[in-house]
Amino acid sequence: MNKYFRFYVDEKEIYSGDLSEVPEGVRKVIIEDLSEWAGSLGKRGLNELVYSHLIWYEKKGTYCVGCAYWYDEGENCSNCGASLIKRFMYERNENLDMILTCIGMITRVEVSN
């Protein structure tokens, strides 16, 4: 059975959905934790819980645009010689951006089946 989530900042809904934007491995854990704790945590605890499960989304890495390869570090690609850039490791998503923009202000998360 799929869970459905609504995130609120005061009375404004900032997210509604099944968290399908979150990669499978992370999604399972966040769904379990939010289902168990969302109704009983205070604002601070709730925001910490959400943030701790979405920290992966903010991770940046060193990337070669020329050959689409990730590096631990460096200035130039050892494969094609192109300059490496720092970029987010995960594709940006408007819904996740909104949740993270509002971290610290989320007042409640409703969970339904």
Buried (B, 14 or more C-beta within 10 A) or exposed (E): EEBEBBBBBEEEEBBEEEBEBBEEEBBEEBBEBBBEBBEEBEEEEBBBBBBEBBEEBEEEBBBBEEEEBEBEEEEEBEEEEEEBEEEEEBEEBEBBEEBBEBEEEBBBBBBEE
